[in-house]
Amino acid sequence: MNRVVTYRGFEIHITLSPVAEDMYSVTFQITGHNIGRLSVDGAVVNVRRGPFSQRWAYLIGEIAGQAAIDVILGPDN
């Protein structure tokens, strides 16, 4: 199960993988800008502390992706 969210010029690709009935593990991938020497564009990140229900999994994946972008770019003025 996949979802793509746009945030600050990047795309956050959220992927859910079923681990039990109605429970999912979450990964996210940030694509978009080339960040130069950091080379984080395209890295797949596993979200810890799961599994989650489908609704929570998408929310947590989106928030984690947004937080990662905020760390890379700094505060949005």
C-alpha positions as CSV (number, residue, x, y, z in Angstrom):
1,M,0.0,0.0,0.0
2,N,1.6,3.2,-1.1
3,R,0.9,6.9,-0.8
4,V,2.8,10.0,-2.0
5,V,2.7,13.3,-0.2
6,T,4.3,16.6,-1.4
7,Y,6.0,18.7,1.2
8,R,8.3,21.8,0.6
9,G,9.1,20.7,-2.9
10,F,9.9,17.1,-2.1
11,E,7.8,13.9,-2.4
12,I,7.4,11.6,0.5
13,H,6.7,8.0,-0.7
14,I,5.1,6.1,2.2
15,T,4.9,2.3,1.9
16,L,2.9,0.0,4.3
17,S,3.7,-3.7,4.6
18,P,1.2,-5.9,6.4
19,V,2.7,-7.7,9.4
20,A,-0.5,-9.0,11.0
21,E,-4.3,-8.6,10.5
22,D,-4.9,-4.8,10.1
23,M,-1.4,-4.0,11.3
24,Y,1.4,-2.6,9.1
25,S,5.1,-1.6,9.2
26,V,6.0,1.7,7.6
27,T,8.8,2.9,5.4
28,F,9.2,6.3,3.7
29,Q,11.4,7.6,1.0
30,I,12.2,11.2,0.2
31,T,12.7,12.2,-3.4
32,G,12.9,15.5,-5.1
33,H,15.8,17.9,-4.8
34,N,19.4,16.8,-4.9
35,I,20.8,17.7,-1.5
36,G,24.4,17.8,-2.6
37,R,27.0,16.0,-0.5
38,L,24.4,14.6,2.0
39,S,23.2,12.1,-0.7
40,V,20.0,11.4,1.3
41,D,17.7,11.8,-1.7
42,G,16.1,8.4,-2.3
43,A,17.1,6.7,1.0
44,V,14.4,4.3,2.3
45,V,13.9,4.7,6.0
46,N,12.1,2.2,8.3
47,V,9.8,3.8,10.9
48,R,10.4,2.1,14.3
49,R,8.0,1.3,17.2
50,G,5.4,-0.4,14.9
51,P,3.3,-2.1,13.8
52,F,0.5,0.4,13.4
53,S,-3.0,0.4,12.2
54,Q,-3.4,1.6,8.6
55,R,-4.6,5.1,9.5
56,W,-1.8,5.6,12.1
57,A,0.8,4.2,9.8
58,Y,0.1,6.7,7.0
59,L,0.1,9.6,9.5
60,I,3.3,8.5,11.2
61,G,5.0,8.0,7.9
62,E,4.0,11.4,6.7
63,I,5.1,13.2,9.9
64,A,8.4,11.3,9.9
65,G,9.1,12.3,6.3
66,Q,8.2,15.9,7.0
67,A,10.5,16.0,10.0
68,A,13.4,14.6,8.0
69,I,12.9,17.3,5.3
70,D,12.7,20.0,8.0
71,V,16.0,18.8,9.4
72,I,17.6,18.9,6.0
73,L,16.3,22.3,4.9
74,G,16.0,24.1,8.3
75,P,13.0,26.1,9.5
76,D,10.3,27.2,7.0
77,N,10.2,31.0,7.2
